[in-house]
Amino acid sequence: MVENVIWPAFLDSDCTRSEGRRVSKELAVAEPTVDEIAQAVQQVGYDAVIERDKTYPREYEPRGRVLVKGADDASKTDLLGAVAAYLDVIRG
């Protein structure tokens, strides 16, 4: 089973595309946390594992990452879009 990795930078509206943002500016949120991302992943219907001590290769401060289990059937783009939409709802 392949695990998808979601770094906070993928969904961070403060990051540019070259800094790692993978969703549109409209879907992105400011400074998403791994806890929020994990909660959104679970809302989408997948299991999430938080690794807090990891650092995204393009950043210097460790913000952690979320491993998504069981998302083999979803494309990474679709998964990130769904998670970003739920992040917006969570912060509502």
Wavefront OBJ file of the C-alpha trace (Angstrom):
o trace
v 0.000 0.000 0.000
v 1.358 3.381 -1.008
v 1.143 6.212 1.489
v 0.534 9.727 0.295
v 2.469 12.418 2.135
v 0.941 15.834 2.755
v 3.286 18.562 3.910
v 1.732 21.748 5.354
v 3.478 23.752 2.603
v 1.273 21.988 0.013
v -1.777 23.785 1.442
v -0.205 27.003 2.791
v -1.457 30.227 1.194
v 1.726 31.979 2.366
v 3.847 29.698 0.147
v 4.360 30.220 -3.558
v 4.186 27.363 -6.030
v 7.990 27.258 -6.131
v 8.056 27.045 -2.323
v 5.857 23.966 -2.460
v 2.194 25.019 -2.589
v 0.257 22.400 -4.594
v -3.276 23.850 -4.515
v -4.658 27.103 -5.899
v -4.414 30.273 -3.816
v -8.224 30.184 -3.391
v -8.134 26.716 -1.788
v -5.026 27.315 0.329
v -5.196 28.450 3.965
v -2.709 30.421 6.052
v -0.283 28.292 8.060
v -2.140 24.966 8.207
v -1.094 22.684 11.055
v -0.564 18.923 10.830
v -3.442 18.485 13.300
v -5.834 20.385 11.022
v -4.595 18.481 7.977
v -5.005 15.123 9.737
v -8.528 16.078 10.818
v -9.393 17.067 7.233
v -7.922 13.808 5.877
v -10.119 11.840 8.271
v -13.178 13.868 7.182
v -12.402 12.896 3.578
v -12.444 9.264 4.702
v -8.829 8.164 4.979
v -6.584 7.286 7.903
v -3.962 9.867 8.836
v -0.686 9.488 10.713
v 1.050 12.622 11.981
v 4.853 12.808 12.001
v 5.641 16.004 13.905
v 9.455 15.919 13.725
v 9.749 16.015 9.925
v 10.900 19.034 7.923
v 9.788 19.719 4.358
v 12.918 19.783 2.155
v 12.246 23.367 0.980
v 11.809 24.713 4.518
v 14.072 25.119 7.553
v 11.602 24.826 10.414
v 10.021 21.428 11.147
v 6.230 21.676 10.717
v 5.709 17.937 10.453
v 3.838 15.987 7.806
v 0.762 13.818 7.495
v 0.840 10.320 6.006
v -2.434 9.350 4.334
v -3.197 5.633 4.353
v -5.594 3.954 1.979
v -5.786 6.747 -0.605
v -4.460 4.557 -3.420
v -7.603 5.114 -5.493
v -7.416 8.937 -5.361
v -4.998 11.084 -7.320
v -2.772 13.336 -5.236
v -4.344 16.436 -6.808
v -7.876 15.276 -5.947
v -6.813 14.337 -2.427
v -5.171 17.720 -1.810
v -8.204 19.547 -3.207
v -10.587 17.667 -0.909
v -8.339 18.177 2.136
v -7.996 21.901 1.352
v -11.786 22.250 1.098
v -12.232 20.605 4.507
v -9.530 22.828 6.033
v -11.604 25.821 5.005
v -14.684 24.252 6.661
v -12.731 23.345 9.830
v -11.571 26.933 10.230
v -15.055 28.175 9.199
l 1 2 3 4 5 6 7 8 9 10 11 12 13 14 15 16 17 18 19 20 21 22 23 24 25 26 27 28 29 30 31 32 33 34 35 36 37 38 39 40 41 42 43 44 45 46 47 48 49 50 51 52 53 54 55 56 57 58 59 60 61 62 63 64 65 66 67 68 69 70 71 72 73 74 75 76 77 78 79 80 81 82 83 84 85 86 87 88 89 90 91 92
